[in-house]
Amino acid sequence: MCASVIAVRSMTGYGRAAGAGLVVELRSVNARGLDVRIETWVRSLALQARLDERVRARLRRGHVDLRASADAGRLRVRANVELAREIHRELDAVREALGLPGQVTLDHIVGLHQEVIDVGGEGDVDALWGALAPVVDDALGALDAARVAEGEALARDLRGRLAALGALAEAIARDGALRPEQFRTELESRLARLGLPAEVDPARLAHEVAFAAQRLDVTEERVRLSAHLEAATGLLGGGGEVGRRLDFLLQEMQRELSTIAAKSQSARMSGFVVEARAEVEKMREQAQNLE
């Protein structure tokens, strides 16, 4: 891919990287905004804040799960004996006050407060971040590559569907152009079936045809539909963050097609509209996965 081309990204992907006894895994799926959840082996708000900032600097949308883990060589287990003793004393006092049977166990103590047994023990957050940051960047790079690959696949599918929708819009236009003459023929046929005189006032007939043509005319809707199609194609060609804007354009296309459907009195045109609306709905499902 040329450096000048801005990629279309999916919000779905997976990335993994390892180094210095550390492993970082990232998973992302679609979301309205950017939601980041972080799981580490170290209970450190400062570290979690740095990880969150790093993710947000690279991603714009998606529900992202980041999991950082360390091998046994980096793990340290520490017991907070004083905290455990205090919890035991208070729990035992509650047990006696309520007259409960049994004894306070280690499971009760650890279950009440996880810091009784601390697994992690990376005391120097700056030093840990120095080792972890490159691994996080590599995992983010792998995640981004996966999102780009899926995004481009979605974009190819969407371009094909936009082309198909454009062909349906042209078919609707051709059918709409025939409607006044079709209406004239149908009206004359109806008059004949009713046994009315074959010679009808040409001015009155022309008036009825013109009135029907105005009522059934879908030119305005077709023009807007074509404009939305052109804008959507341009969005995909430009790349970047296209998901929300594309979804808006597709909603507008569906609105125009609904109006055309309401005006249509042709089975042929109705068939085109049904097919077009199905294509738009499929595209909306795809667009909601794009960043």
N, C-alpha and C positions, 0 to 999 in steps of 0.2 A: 504493500500500500504506500502511495506517495506521501511524503511528509506534509504536503500542502492540503491533502484531503482530510476533512474532518469526519471521523467515523460516526456512524449511527450505532448506539449502544443499547443492548438489552439490559434490563435490570436483573436478569437471572444469570448466575455464574458461580464458579467455584475456583478458589486459588489456594495453593499450599506452598510453603517454603520452610526450609530447615537450615540451621547453622548454629555453631557455638553451643550445642546441646539444647537448642530451643526449637520449637516447632510452632508455626502460626498457620491456622486454617481459617479461611473466610468463605462464607456462603451468603449469597444474596438472592432475594426474590423481589417481585414487584411490590410497590407501595406508593401511596400518594405523595409522600415526602421522603426524607431520609431518616430512618430509624436504625440506630446502632445499638447492638447488645454485645457486651464484652464479658468473657469468662477467662480468668487467669488463675494460675496456681498461687499467686501472691495476693494477699489482701492489702492492696494499696490503692487508695483513691487517687493519689498523684500519678501512679502508673496508668490507671484506667483513663484518667483525663488526657494523658499524652496519647494513648492509643486512640481514643475517641477523636481527638484533634487530627491525628494522622489520617484516619479514615475519611473524615469530613473534608479534608483538604483535597482528596482524590475523587470522591464520589459526590453525586448531586441528588440522586434518588435511589430508593430501594430499601428493603428491610434487610439489614446486614448483621450477621452473626460472626463475631470474631472469637476464636478460641486460641489462647496461647498456653503452651505447656512446656515443661522442662524435663530433661532426663534425670535419672537418679543422682548423677554426679552434682547437679545443681540444687537438689532438694535438701532442705534442712528441717528437721522435726524438733520443735521446742514445746515443752510443757509448761504452762503457767500454773505452778503448784499452788501459789497463794490464792489465785482466783478460784481454782478448783476447791480448795479448802473452805473458802468463804461460801461458795455455792452449796457445798455439802452441808455446812453448818445451818444455813438458812432453810434448805430443803428438809433437813432432819427436824428442825424446829416446827415447820409446817406439818410434817408427818405426825409428830407427837401431839400437837395442838388439836389435830383433827382425829386422832386416834386411829390412824391408818396402819394396816399391817405391813410387814416386810421391811426392807432396808433400802436406803438410798444407794444406787449403784453408779458406776462410772458412766454407763449409758445415759442415765438421767442427767448427770452433770454435763457431759459433752453435748448432749442434745439440747440443753438449755442455753449453752453459750459455746460456740464453735472455737473461740479463741483460747479455750482451755488447752487444746492441742493445735498448735500452729504448724501447718505443713507449708513450707515455702522458704521462709527465713532469709529472703534476699533483703538485707538491711539497707544497702546503698542503692537507692532508686536510680540515681544518676548513672552509676556504673552498670546497673542492669539495663537501663534504657540504651546505653551505648552499644550493648551487645544485641538487644532486641530490635532496635529501630531498623537496621538493615534487613533483618528477616521479615519484618512487617512490610517494608517497602517491596521486597521480592514477592511476597504473597499478594500484595495489592496489584503488582504488575501482572501476576498470573491471573488474578480475578479480572482485571481490566481486559486482558487478552481474550478471556472466555466471553466476557460481555460484548466485546467488539465482534467476535466471530458469530455469536448468536444474533446480535443486532443487525449485522450485514445480511444474514440469512432471512431475518424477518423483513428487512428492507426490500430484498429481492422479491419476496412473496407479495409484499404490499404494492410494489411497482407493477407486477403482473396483474394484480387485482384492480389497480387504478386504470390500467390499459383496458381491461375487460369492461370496467364501468364506463369508460369513455366510449367504447363501442356501443354499449347499451344506450347511453345518452344520445348518440347519433341516431340509433334506431327509433328512439322515442321522438326525436326531432322529425325524422322522415314520416313517421306515422301521423304526427301532429299536423304536418303540412297537408296531408291528404284529407283531414277530417272535414273541412268545409264542403268539399265536393262530395264526400261520402254522405254527409248529412243531407245535402240537396237530393241525392239519389234516394236515400232512405225516406225522405219526406214525400217525394213524388210517388214512390212505391206505396207508401201508407195511404196517400190520398186516393190512389187508384184502387186499393183494396176496399176502401170505404165507399166506392162507387161515386166519388165526386167527379165533377167535370175534368176532363183531361187538360183543358186549357185553364191554367191558373194564372191569376194576375202576376205578371213577371216582377213587378215592383214589390208586391207583397211577399212573393217567394224570396226575392233577393234580400228583403228586410229580415225575414225569418232566418235565412242562412247567415247573414251578417251577425245577427243577434246570437245565434248558436256558436258561431266562430269566436266571438268575443268571450262568451261564457266558458267555452272549452279550451281557449287558447292557453298554452303552457309555455309560451316563449320566454316570459320573465323568469319563470322557475328554471327553465333549461339554461338560460344565460348564467344565472347564479350558480347552478350546479356545475357548469363548465368552468366557471371562475374558481370554485372550490377545488375542483379536480386539478386545475393548473397550479393552485397554491400548494396543494398537498404534494404534488410531484416535485415542485421546487423545494419544499421542506426536506424531503428525503434526499434530494440531490445535494443540498447544502450541508446535511449532517448535523452533528451536535445534539443538543437537547431538544428533541422534536416531539416527544410523547404527548405532552399536554396540548400543544398547538394542533397536532394532527388529530387528536381525539375531538377537539372543538370543531375542526373542519368537517370531520365525519358526522358529528351531530347535526351540523348545518346541512350537509348533503341529505341526511335522512329526513330532515324537515322539508326540504324542497321536494323530495320524492313522495312524501306523504301528501303534499299539496297536489302534485301531479296525479297521484292515485285518486284523490277526491274529485278531480276534474275529468278524469278519463271515463269515457263511455265506450271505449273500444277494447274488446277482449284481447286484441293483439298488444295494444299499449299496456294494458293491465298486466299482461304476462311479462313484458319488458320491465315494468316497474317492480314487480314481485322479485324478479331475478336480481335487479339492481339493489333493492333493499337488502336482500340476503348477502350480497357481496359487501355492502357497507357494514353490516353487522359483523361479518367475519373480520373485516379490517379493524373494526373497533376493538375486538378481542385481541388482535395482534398489537395494535397501537398501545394498549394499556400495559404491555410488557416493555415498551421502549422508555429509555431515560428521557 
